Amino acid sequence: MSSTPPSSPPALSKLRIAPGKKGRRKAGPFMLLLIILCIVGAVAVVYAFTMKDERGFFPAKKSSTTGAAPVTAPKPVVPLKPGDVALTVSGYVVPRERIELSPRFQAMVKWIGVRKGDMVRKDDVLVRLDDAEYRAKALEAEGQIAKAHADLANAEANLKRQIELSNRNIESARALDDARRARDVAAAMITVAKGQLAQAQNYIEWCVIRSPISGTILEKLVEADELVTPMTFGGSRGPSTALVSMADLNDLQVEIDLNEADLAKIHLKQPCRVSPEAYPDKTYHGFVAEIAPEANRQKGTLQIKVQVQNPDRFLTPELSAKVDFIKD
């Protein structure tokens, strides 16, 4: 007797899943939102690492030498048109005035307070010379003044006595004249002693070497305990004749030996543009400040000096520079 499985109730047959529809689920709204958020996050990360930092989220790269953020290079100067330039030549940057300080007399350097490259102001003390000898002379002169005053007092007293004796016809007129002369000599010796004191004080003052201008020390020519003299004795092994050399580096010129064939293209006050060879991107305004009154016959040149306006630290004396002479 075969057994037949009992038929399922109608309610359960409706809940049964067909075999062909098992494992097929439709993507709901939650899955779609999750996928969109993942894509947006990935795009944000790529954008953050590829775009330039403008708000400070990432530190700027530091220079390996100074540790500071790299400085942006200045914009290049727009060059002149070819038709604007009358002539282009090269020369050397020089101070308008280079000063060498020398002693007024032979002396020993006691102290020097500057080094090469130091900036100094006018009347700053640069060098002190040994002044012991002149202080002794000043002291001696003061003693001579005191002695001269004593001699004058004695001479005046003697003259007074001689006048009284002469009035009584006791002494001759010659004795009276001698007393007057002695009094005059004593008075003159006071003036001599005062002059010696003033001279010694001048030498003491000259032992202190002060800066005549505000500028930069270009060269230090002596050391402490070195003998200096105002004149050379010949040869190369004598004492130095200068202490320091200095110049105002805010007052610079470009010195040019101009070919005589180009002289007609140049005139005083002509505007110029100066570019140092070491920094070709730097350009300075200038003008022709000096034209030498005499040419160099051997070279066939004439010296021209171009005054540089508003120089800065990039213009160093003795560097070469290119000068464009601009047409009016």
C-alpha angles and dihedrals in degrees: 000000000000120000119221118208113246115257118250119251115258093246094057093047090062092056094050116107117228114241094238094056097052116117097016111118125168118233107256128213092265094060092047092052092049092054092050092051091051092052093048092049093051092050091050093052092050092048093050094054098041103044121080116263109251102155102046100257089133124035117250117251112265127223114255092227107041104018092228128118111273114267117237112246115246120255113267117257114253106248123235120258115258092245092055095063119079095183141352120206138156130239143152131274111242135169113256088232124022112190127200115194114216131180121254091224141012111284145141121262107242099178137358118192105186138073134200110289096021117140115225137182129228114284094015112145109250105166137013120204125204106273101175093110094052094046088056089050091050090052090049091050091052088054091050090053091053091048091048091053090051092049090049092052090050092047092050091050091049091048090052091053092048091052091053092048092047091052089055091046091241097121128040126249089250092063089051091051091051090052092051091049092050090051091051092048091052091051091049092051089060089058091048092051092048089052091052090051092050091050092051090048090051091054090049090052092047089056087072109073112203130188111261093202142017107261149100130298106243098181138007107215104179142036133214116286091023122132117239131187135186093233136039123246093207129264128056102275101064126107119291118268096202135049106199138345121221143168142183104256090196088068106060135157137188112235114211133183099214121201110244090233089066097047094100090064093059132071137163118283091016110154117247141180119222125203120179113225090227092056108030092172090062117088129182132188119237146152139219104272103170139021114189114242092221132049129221105250095196095051098032090227139122123213116242125186121203116199113224116220118218099354120191139195093288091069106080122179116259093021115127119248137185118233126201113201106211123215115243 
